[in-house]
């Protein structure tokens, strides 16, 4: 099974190593990271760079119409 790797300054960090590092952080540090991610999300949303989601629905038969048409 292959490992997911991300390049960072000074080397390569696997997803497992990153998960362990984030898991070992104090809760207050995790909240700081979360707030940074939320702010980045707001900036992306405001810039219009995010693709709009397409919601598809199943067409319901209309009243008075036979579904066997």
C-alpha positions in Angstrom: 0.0 0.0 0.0 1.4 3.4 -1.0 1.8 6.3 1.3 0.5 9.8 0.5 3.3 12.3 0.8 3.4 16.1 0.8 6.5 18.2 0.0 7.3 20.7 2.7 10.3 22.9 3.2 13.2 20.7 4.2 11.8 17.3 3.1 8.8 15.1 2.6 6.2 14.4 5.2 3.9 11.4 4.9 0.2 11.7 5.8 0.7 9.5 8.8 3.5 11.7 10.2 1.4 14.8 9.7 -1.5 13.2 11.4 0.6 12.2 14.4 2.1 15.7 14.6 -1.3 17.3 14.5 -2.7 14.8 17.0 0.1 15.6 19.5 -0.6 19.4 19.5 -2.5 21.0 22.4 -6.1 21.7 21.8 -5.5 25.5 21.8 -3.1 25.1 18.9 -5.6 22.9 17.0 -8.2 25.7 17.4 -5.7 28.3 16.0 -5.2 26.0 12.9 -8.9 25.6 12.6 -9.5 29.4 12.6 -6.8 29.9 10.0 -8.5 27.3 7.8 -11.9 29.0 8.3 -10.5 32.4 7.3 -8.9 30.9 4.2 -12.2 29.3 3.3 -14.0 32.7 3.7 -11.4 34.3 1.5 -11.7 31.7 -1.2 -15.5 31.9 -1.1 -15.4 35.7 -1.3 -13.0 35.6 -4.3 -15.4 33.5 -6.4 -12.7 30.9 -7.0 -14.8 28.1 -5.5 -16.8 26.1 -8.0 -20.5 26.1 -7.3 -22.0 22.8 -6.4 -24.7 21.4 -8.6 -27.6 19.8 -6.8 -29.3 17.2 -8.8 -32.7 15.9 -7.9 -34.7 13.0 -9.1 -37.6 14.3 -11.2 -40.9 13.4 -9.6 -43.9 12.5 -11.8 -46.4 15.3 -12.0 -49.9 14.9 -10.8 -52.2 13.5 -13.5 -49.3 12.0 -15.5 -48.9 8.3 -15.9 -45.2 7.3 -15.2 -45.5 4.6 -17.9 -45.4 7.2 -20.8 
